Amino acid sequence: MPRDPRKHLQLRAASRAEELFDHHGSAGSVMRIVVLGAGVIGVTTAWYLAEAGHQVTVIEKNTSAGHGTSYANAAQISPALSSPWAFPGLIGKAASWVFAKHAPLVVSRMPDAAMSQFLWRMWRASSLDQYIASKRNMVRLAEYSRDCSDALRDEIAIEYSGRQKGLVVTFRDAAQAEGYRRDLAVLDELGVPHRSLGRDELLALEPNIDPARSGVIGGVLLETDQSGDCFQFTQALAKACAARGVAFLYGRAAEKLVIERDRVIGVVAGAETIETDAVIVALGIWSKGLLEPHGIQVPIYPVKGYSLTIKVDSDAIGPISTITDESMKVGLTNLKDRIRVGGTAELAGYDFSRPEKRYAGLIASLKGLFPRVPDAAIASAERWSGLRPVTPDGPPRIGACRYSNLYLNSGHGTLGWTMACGSGKALADQISGKRSDVDLTPFAPH
């Protein structure tokens, strides 16, 4: 009779488990680990696992790294800006946006069961106490992540149009400045440096802002925030991973997990089943579909964002560093010979379309602040949209879930670039049996 391939895989996995125990007998054993997803979260996780000595394989449906939500985000590494979308007064603010010309939040389809549940859970999480607790945890992880990113940049040469000049939040009226105080109070508690800016101080930092047309009255400088092209970073780090021995299986989608005796023993991808000692799911919005058939509930919903990448000399006519337009919830970032403008939160399910009208708010913010950017450059800009993996309460989900060797690293929302290195390093430490420098308990998948 022909050999049963599933039985063979089970026997191989059992033999491998005994081998690990016999030779190492600890959580710090060298393991074969499969990472699902080669976005910025998956690639940074793979790097730190390889650095810890594990044998790492990354499975990615695209032809190279960073082509999903990592491709053209707002380009901000913004620990101090890290906040849940579930904030006090959410319902009233959302209602006011319904009639706004350029609303930062758009519901473009009738809510189905999944969207309704997401909105209901977001509303439940929008109390002041939960907002502050979630922001505190998110800022801690994001600050740690920036430090990991700095160390990584010192360790290996990666070119990603990065700058370390801080982030400026602009205000157009006193109410905005007053409303931002609760966020600054959390930063004060955590010792995160920031500085209030009068109008003249703001314009000194960002001299290309039009003082009359913009209507800015001042802002806040988040001094340790940074910027850079996430796609360039992810591609460069993937190459560094490969040089270190990480195997990348591109053009393959993870179809299902093979589970035996409360352990994942393999991943089916294409015509092959890849044997493994542990699996990390870093598939963004697609994490939910892979895990739920195994009874693992993943509280992630896709929230579409849009961006423009405009080919101009940003130093000459655009932002010098990176700016958040608090009025329109738009990020504008210097990428040297390009300006990245990103924003909008659209609830549209799994719709990847790019209607031109969704870019109107981004263009309005750009032209209001930097009117010297030529219309022709905006018209020819690269238009992009991506589905951010958002959790209803804000924090991502990082850690073990249900099975002893199955881990999740997803749900970072707009903060995947900001939290990538810290999330990957902390999870690699957890898997390797090391004490992490940041507590992952508030991010546990359960």
C-alpha positions as a printed NumPy array, in Angstrom:
array([[  0.   ,   0.   ,   0.   ],
       [  1.228,   3.556,  -0.673],
       [  2.523,   5.45 ,   2.328],
       [  0.084,   7.933,   3.899],
       [  1.853,  11.346,   3.573],
       [ -0.06 ,  12.797,   6.528],
       [  0.936,   9.858,   8.749],
       [  4.528,  10.25 ,   7.594],
       [  4.432,  13.948,   8.502],
       [  3.021,  13.135,  11.942],
       [  5.784,  10.587,  12.619],
       [  8.468,  13.025,  11.428],
       [  7.047,  15.754,  13.689],
       [  6.922,  13.422,  16.69 ],
       [ 10.51 ,  12.342,  16.047],
       [ 11.564,  15.996,  15.716],
       [  9.857,  16.896,  19.022],
       [ 11.677,  14.045,  20.799],
       [ 14.97 ,  15.146,  19.23 ],
       [ 14.525,  18.711,  20.441],
       [ 13.702,  17.536,  23.935],
       [ 16.573,  15.052,  24.081],
       [ 19.209,  17.479,  22.872],
       [ 18.006,  20.737,  24.376],
       [ 15.156,  20.067,  26.793],
       [ 14.171,  23.732,  26.996],
       [ 12.136,  26.46 ,  25.322],
       [ 15.419,  27.839,  24.   ],
       [ 15.899,  24.989,  21.51 ],
       [ 16.889,  25.732,  17.932],
       [ 13.714,  25.214,  15.912],
       [ 12.461,  25.133,  12.352],
       [ 10.009,  28.02 ,  12.269],
       [  7.632,  29.041,   9.5  ],
       [  6.59 ,  32.693,   9.258],
       [  3.451,  33.318,   7.231],
       [  3.589,  36.684,   5.478],
       [  6.468,  38.825,   4.167],
       [  5.131,  42.24 ,   5.04 ],
       [  7.114,  44.399,   7.42 ],
       [  5.779,  42.436,  10.422],
       [  6.679,  39.035,   9.   ],
       [ 10.115,  40.063,   7.733],
       [ 11.183,  41.726,  10.988],
       [  9.97 ,  38.666,  12.911],
       [ 11.994,  36.424,  10.602],
       [ 15.1  ,  38.574,  11.13 ],
       [ 14.999,  38.338,  14.915],
       [ 14.214,  34.602,  14.847],
       [ 17.211,  34.023,  12.58 ],
       [ 19.32 ,  36.214,  14.84 ],
       [ 18.338,  33.907,  17.728],
       [ 19.683,  30.96 ,  15.727],
       [ 16.47 ,  29.379,  14.434],
       [ 15.966,  27.91 ,  10.966],
       [ 13.372,  30.197,   9.404],
       [ 11.186,  29.844,   6.327],
       [  8.897,  32.677,   5.173],
       [  5.883,  31.91 ,   2.987],
       [  4.485,  34.807,   0.946],
       [  1.838,  34.85 ,  -1.795],
       [  3.405,  37.847,  -3.6  ],
       [  6.545,  37.686,  -5.703],
       [  8.676,  39.593,  -3.185],
       [  8.455,  41.182,   0.256],
       [  6.421,  44.213,   1.311],
       [  3.732,  44.304,  -1.382],
       [  0.672,  44.33 ,   0.896],
       [ -0.217,  47.025,   3.417],
       [  3.509,  47.682,   3.885],
       [  3.86 ,  49.023,   0.363],
       [  2.818,  52.692,   0.511],
       [  1.677,  53.681,   3.991],
       [  2.086,  57.2  ,   5.41 ],
       [  5.817,  56.511,   6.005],
       [  5.683,  57.598,   9.642],
       [  7.448,  55.785,  12.481],
       [  5.347,  57.406,  15.147],
       [  5.535,  55.906,  18.672],
       [  4.327,  59.109,  20.325],
       [  1.351,  59.203,  17.956],
       [  0.307,  55.625,  18.766],
       [ -3.338,  55.591,  19.857],
       [ -6.412,  53.382,  19.636],
       [ -9.07 ,  54.298,  17.111],
       [-11.601,  53.673,  19.88 ],
       [-11.495,  57.044,  21.655],
       [-13.937,  58.816,  23.995],
       [-16.605,  60.645,  22.029],
       [-16.15 ,  58.34 ,  19.033],
       [-19.838,  58.205,  18.123],
       [-20.321,  61.982,  18.174],
       [-17.152,  62.593,  16.194],
       [-18.088,  59.972,  13.608],
       [-21.549,  61.534,  13.253],
       [-20.014,  64.956,  12.595],
       [-17.784,  63.465,   9.894],
       [-20.825,  62.231,   7.965],
       [-21.38 ,  65.785,   6.715],
       [-17.707,  66.753,   6.341],
       [-16.446,  67.53 ,   2.849],
       [-13.293,  65.486,   3.379],
       [-14.209,  63.043,   6.14 ],
       [-11.32 ,  61.059,   7.657],
       [-13.746,  58.181,   8.345],
       [-15.977,  56.816,   5.567],
       [-18.503,  53.976,   5.684],
       [-18.95 ,  53.164,   2.004],
       [-21.216,  50.134,   2.244],
       [-24.096,  48.886,   4.357],
       [-22.707,  47.219,   7.476],
       [-22.81 ,  43.432,   7.387],
       [-22.495,  41.208,  10.458],
       [-18.69 ,  41.446,  10.566],
       [-18.611,  45.25 ,  10.263],
       [-21.429,  45.657,  12.784],
       [-19.627,  43.495,  15.324],
       [-16.388,  45.434,  14.778],
       [-18.124,  48.805,  15.284],
       [-19.985,  47.561,  18.349],
       [-16.761,  46.268,  19.933],
       [-14.989,  49.509,  19.076],
       [-17.741,  51.509,  20.775],
       [-17.479,  49.297,  23.879],
       [-13.727,  49.953,  23.994],
       [-14.037,  53.743,  23.708],
       [-14.234,  54.636,  27.404],
       [-11.655,  57.103,  28.692],
       [-10.053,  54.562,  31.034],
       [ -9.656,  51.931,  28.333],
       [ -8.415,  54.494,  25.82 ],
       [ -5.675,  55.665,  28.181],
       [ -4.695,  52.109,  29.172],
       [ -4.507,  50.991,  25.542],
       [ -2.569,  54.085,  24.478],
       [ -0.113,  53.576,  27.33 ],
       [  0.588,  49.981,  26.24 ],
       [  0.773,  50.884,  22.557],
       [  3.227,  53.741,  23.156],
       [  5.444,  51.466,  25.278],
       [  5.625,  48.854,  22.525],
       [  6.13 ,  51.49 ,  19.823],
       [  8.919,  53.248,  21.751],
       [ 10.653,  49.908,  22.233],
       [ 10.183,  49.182,  18.541],
       [ 11.824,  52.452,  17.509],
       [ 14.794,  51.618,  19.732],
       [ 15.04 ,  48.182,  18.095],
       [ 14.876,  49.852,  14.686],
       [ 17.679,  52.232,  15.658],
       [ 19.841,  49.3  ,  16.801],
       [ 19.099,  47.408,  13.6  ],
       [ 20.026,  50.43 ,  11.488],
       [ 23.334,  50.624,  13.335],
       [ 23.946,  46.898,  12.845],
       [ 23.294,  46.626,   9.112],
       [ 23.27 ,  49.216,   6.337],
       [ 19.689,  49.66 ,   5.128],
       [ 18.693,  52.525,   2.846],
       [ 15.007,  53.409,   3.155],
       [ 14.859,  57.23 ,   2.777],
       [ 14.783,  57.443,   6.565],
       [ 14.969,  60.564,   8.696],
       [ 15.096,  61.055,  12.456],
       [ 13.805,  64.626,  12.727],
       [ 10.636,  64.122,  14.774],
       [  6.981,  64.473,  13.811],
       [  4.945,  67.69 ,  13.88 ],
       [  1.226,  67.606,  14.708],
       [ -0.43 ,  70.742,  13.332],
       [ -3.431,  72.492,  14.88 ],
       [ -5.762,  74.908,  13.135],
       [ -7.759,  75.979,  16.193],
       [ -7.495,  76.081,  19.971],
       [-10.008,  73.248,  20.438],
       [ -7.674,  70.833,  18.647],
       [ -4.779,  71.824,  20.864],
       [ -6.913,  71.404,  23.974],
       [ -8.237,  68.016,  22.849],
       [ -4.698,  66.752,  22.362],
       [ -3.79 ,  67.284,  26.018],
       [ -4.924,  63.83 ,  27.219],
       [ -2.514,  62.238,  24.718],
       [  0.316,  64.454,  25.933],
       [ -0.463,  63.476,  29.539],
       [  0.213,  59.822,  28.663],
       [  3.473,  60.807,  26.969],
       [  4.479,  62.771,  30.076],
       [  3.772,  59.732,  32.242],
       [  5.979,  57.541,  30.037],
       [  8.74 ,  60.113,  29.689],
       [  8.282,  60.538,  25.935],
       [  9.752,  63.906,  24.875],
       [  7.544,  66.432,  23.122],
       [  7.434,  70.199,  22.75 ],
       [  4.539,  72.57 ,  22.171],
       [  5.014,  74.869,  19.194],
       [  3.685,  78.321,  18.552],
       [  2.924,  79.295,  14.976],
       [  6.345,  80.842,  14.355],
       [  8.182,  77.883,  15.909],
       [  6.208,  75.465,  13.746],
       [  6.979,  77.446,  10.6  ],
       [ 10.665,  77.553,  11.525],
       [ 10.725,  73.751,  11.554],
       [  8.575,  73.415,   8.44 ],
       [  9.317,  76.558,   6.388],
       [  7.482,  75.333,   3.276],
       [  4.085,  75.46 ,   4.988],
       [  2.062,  78.383,   3.63 ],
       [  1.406,  80.543,   6.742],
       [ -1.769,  82.166,   5.399],
       [ -3.41 ,  79.423,   3.38 ],
       [ -2.742,  76.637,   5.888],
       [ -4.42 ,  78.38 ,   8.813],
       [ -2.098,  76.664,  11.296],
       [ -1.925,  78.257,  14.738],
       [  0.701,  75.945,  16.241],
       [  1.289,  72.318,  17.049],
       [  3.358,  69.777,  18.922],
       [  6.769,  68.386,  18.024],
       [  7.05 ,  64.686,  18.892],
       [ 10.814,  64.794,  19.063],
       [ 11.81 ,  61.131,  18.769],
       [  9.41 ,  60.047,  16.003],
       [ 10.897,  59.21 ,  12.611],
       [ 10.033,  58.605,   8.976],
       [ 10.998,  56.34 ,   6.09 ],
       [  9.827,  54.2  ,   3.209],
       [  8.445,  50.978,   4.69 ],
       [  8.558,  49.122,   1.381],
       [ 12.241,  49.932,   0.849],
       [ 12.987,  48.859,   4.433],
       [ 11.076,  45.579,   4.095],
       [ 12.737,  44.682,   0.797],
       [ 16.214,  45.494,   2.123],
       [ 15.696,  43.558,   5.358],
       [ 14.343,  40.563,   3.415],
       [ 17.619,  40.508,   1.454],
       [ 19.564,  40.687,   4.713],
       [ 17.457,  37.816,   6.082],
       [ 18.17 ,  35.708,   2.999],
       [ 21.895,  36.386,   3.386],
       [ 21.584,  35.091,   6.943],
       [ 19.979,  31.864,   5.78 ],
       [ 16.253,  32.607,   5.929],
       [ 14.392,  30.801,   3.134],
       [ 11.69 ,  32.761,   1.288],
       [  9.011,  30.832,  -0.584],
       [  7.423,  33.511,  -2.775],
       [  4.368,  33.064,  -4.935],
       [  2.751,  30.658,  -2.49 ],
       [ -0.249,  31.238,  -0.274],
       [ -0.569,  29.478,   3.08 ],
       [ -3.693,  27.38 ,   2.548],
       [ -4.092,  25.567,   5.856],
       [ -2.353,  24.381,   8.986],
       [ -1.733,  20.697,   9.658],
       [ -2.457,  20.044,  13.325],
       [ -1.859,  16.909,  15.367],
       [ -2.173,  16.457,  19.143],
       [ -2.554,  20.151,  19.897],
       [  0.484,  21.122,  17.852],
       [  0.968,  22.518,  14.377],
       [  3.177,  20.077,  12.494],
       [  3.038,  21.615,   9.024],
       [  1.75 ,  24.304,   6.688],
       [  0.163,  23.496,   3.341],
       [  1.304,  25.978,   0.676],
       [  0.745,  25.118,  -2.954],
       [  1.49 ,  21.485,  -3.645],
       [  3.85 ,  21.2  ,  -0.679],
       [  3.48 ,  20.71 ,   3.045],
       [  6.282,  22.437,   4.941],
       [  7.157,  20.698,   8.189],
       [  7.7  ,  22.956,  11.168],
       [  8.283,  23.149,  14.903],
       [  6.43 ,  26.475,  15.225],
       [  4.36 ,  28.833,  13.079],
       [  3.981,  32.622,  13.26 ],
       [  0.939,  34.045,  11.508],
       [  1.756,  37.564,  10.264],
       [ -0.797,  37.798,   7.473],
       [ -2.488,  41.069,   8.417],
       [ -6.164,  40.972,   7.503],
       [ -5.767,  37.442,   6.118],
       [ -4.78 ,  36.074,   9.544],
       [ -8.437,  35.827,  10.465],
       [ -9.403,  33.55 ,   7.56 ],
       [ -6.522,  31.142,   8.18 ],
       [ -7.086,  30.767,  11.925],
       [-10.85 ,  30.804,  12.391],
       [-11.378,  27.341,  10.813],
       [ -9.25 ,  26.066,  13.716],
       [-11.506,  27.723,  16.287],
       [ -9.205,  30.689,  16.883],
       [-11.107,  33.971,  16.89 ],
       [ -9.067,  36.908,  15.58 ],
       [-10.61 ,  40.349,  16.297],
       [ -9.282,  42.022,  13.152],
       [-11.266,  43.99 ,  10.583],
       [ -9.953,  45.555,   7.339],
       [ -9.942,  49.365,   7.337],
       [ -8.895,  50.785,   3.992],
       [ -6.351,  53.567,   3.782],
       [ -5.177,  55.562,   0.78 ],
       [ -1.952,  57.267,  -0.199],
       [ -0.335,  59.409,  -2.883],
       [  3.369,  59.232,  -3.701],
       [  4.36 ,  62.441,  -5.482],
       [  7.692,  62.816,  -7.283],
       [  9.015,  66.233,  -6.238],
       [ 11.887,  67.62 ,  -4.152],
       [ 10.252,  67.626,  -0.734],
       [ 12.998,  69.719,   0.885],
       [ 12.288,  72.509,  -1.597],
       [  8.481,  72.651,  -1.552],
       [  7.119,  70.046,   0.846],
       [  7.577,  68.743,   4.396],
       [ 11.098,  68.712,   5.814],
       [ 10.268,  65.773,   8.083],
       [  6.816,  64.301,   8.671],
       [  3.589,  66.089,   9.582],
       [  0.209,  64.989,  10.862],
       [ -2.615,  67.288,   9.806],
       [ -4.806,  66.944,  12.904],
       [ -7.788,  68.569,  11.188],
       [ -7.969,  66.042,   8.365],
       [ -6.113,  63.088,   9.945],
       [ -3.61 ,  63.039,   7.076],
       [  0.113,  62.262,   7.239],
       [  2.569,  64.087,   4.938],
       [  6.13 ,  62.778,   4.839],
       [  9.432,  63.737,   3.228],
       [ 10.913,  60.794,   1.284],
       [ 13.669,  62.946,  -0.248],
       [ 12.687,  63.037,  -3.922],
       [  9.07 ,  62.155,  -3.086],
       [  6.259,  63.237,  -0.808],
       [  4.041,  60.541,   0.689],
       [  0.533,  61.673,   1.658],
       [ -1.545,  59.067,   3.484],
       [ -4.839,  58.932,   5.31 ],
       [ -8.57 ,  58.098,   5.289],
       [-10.223,  55.236,   7.148],
       [-12.801,  53.56 ,   4.95 ],
       [-14.997,  50.7  ,   6.085],
       [-15.592,  48.791,   2.86 ],
       [-14.999,  45.158,   3.735],
       [-12.395,  43.49 ,   1.534],
       [-12.756,  45.976,  -1.322],
       [ -9.415,  46.896,  -2.936],
       [-10.789,  49.419,  -5.451],
       [ -9.321,  52.951,  -5.65 ],
       [-12.056,  55.469,  -6.466],
       [-10.5  ,  58.818,  -7.356],
       [-12.829,  60.696,  -4.988],
       [-11.084,  59.097,  -1.995],
       [ -7.889,  61.01 ,  -2.811],
       [ -9.621,  64.404,  -2.631],
       [ -9.043,  64.785,   1.113],
       [ -5.362,  63.898,   0.79 ],
       [ -4.935,  66.457,  -1.982],
       [ -6.829,  69.114,  -0.02 ],
       [ -4.563,  68.629,   2.996],
       [ -1.434,  68.74 ,   0.829],
       [ -2.488,  71.859,  -1.093],
       [ -3.622,  73.611,   2.08 ],
       [ -0.242,  73.151,   3.71 ],
       [  2.079,  73.085,   0.687],
       [  0.419,  74.902,  -2.23 ],
       [  3.66 ,  75.039,  -4.245],
       [  3.437,  71.315,  -5.022],
       [  2.559,  71.356,  -8.754],
       [ -0.865,  70.123,  -9.83 ],
       [  0.804,  68.124, -12.616],
       [  2.9  ,  66.225, -10.071],
       [ -0.225,  65.424,  -8.042],
       [ -2.101,  64.283, -11.136],
       [  0.7  ,  61.856, -12.043],
       [  1.263,  60.646,  -8.457],
       [  1.141,  56.938,  -7.679],
       [ -2.245,  56.175,  -6.169],
       [ -2.433,  53.322,  -3.681],
       [ -4.795,  51.786,  -1.166],
       [ -4.363,  49.031,   1.379],
       [ -6.425,  47.209,   3.973],
       [ -5.079,  47.845,   7.45 ],
       [ -5.607,  45.05 ,  10.01 ],
       [ -7.376,  46.945,  12.816],
       [ -8.462,  45.59 ,  16.191],
       [-11.536,  47.193,  17.793],
       [ -9.704,  48.241,  20.971],
       [ -6.42 ,  49.308,  19.341],
       [ -3.52 ,  47.068,  20.465],
       [ -2.23 ,  44.397,  18.062],
       [ -2.397,  40.714,  18.949],
       [  1.027,  39.174,  19.593],
       [  1.809,  35.822,  21.172],
       [  0.756,  32.197,  21.468],
       [ -2.806,  31.245,  20.554],
       [ -4.562,  27.974,  21.404],
       [ -1.838,  25.594,  20.213],
       [  1.475,  25.528,  22.049],
       [  3.575,  26.276,  18.973],
       [  1.247,  28.613,  17.048],
       [  1.803,  32.351,  17.371],
       [  0.05 ,  35.449,  16.062],
       [  1.689,  38.766,  15.172],
       [ -0.995,  40.892,  13.541],
       [ -3.592,  43.615,  14.062],
       [ -1.265,  46.63 ,  14.091],
       [ -3.663,  48.848,  12.151],
       [ -1.919,  52.009,  10.955],
       [  1.087,  51.248,  13.189],
       [  2.661,  48.225,  11.529],
       [  5.714,  50.2  ,  10.371],
       [  5.932,  51.855,  13.772],
       [  5.696,  48.635,  15.825],
       [  7.303,  46.109,  13.472],
       [ 10.783,  45.741,  14.946],
       [  9.577,  45.709,  18.554],
       [  6.812,  43.205,  17.84 ],
       [  9.181,  40.918,  15.956],
       [ 11.97 ,  41.12 ,  18.554],
       [  9.667,  40.581,  21.547],
       [  7.929,  37.612,  19.925],
       [ 11.241,  36.047,  18.882],
       [ 12.427,  36.383,  22.486],
       [  9.222,  34.75 ,  23.766],
       [  9.542,  31.829,  21.356],
       [ 13.247,  31.419,  22.218],
       [ 12.519,  31.277,  25.945],
       [ 14.17 ,  34.622,  26.637],
       [ 12.896,  37.445,  28.8  ],
       [ 11.724,  40.246,  26.551],
       [ 12.47 ,  43.901,  27.229],
       [  8.786,  44.721,  26.716],
       [  5.774,  43.035,  28.293],
       [  3.59 ,  41.343,  25.664],
       [  0.826,  40.468,  28.144],
       [ -1.453,  43.383,  27.058],
       [ -1.2  ,  42.116,  23.464],
       [ -1.958,  38.432,  24.097],
       [ -4.249,  37.012,  21.39 ],
       [ -6.725,  35.613,  23.92 ]])
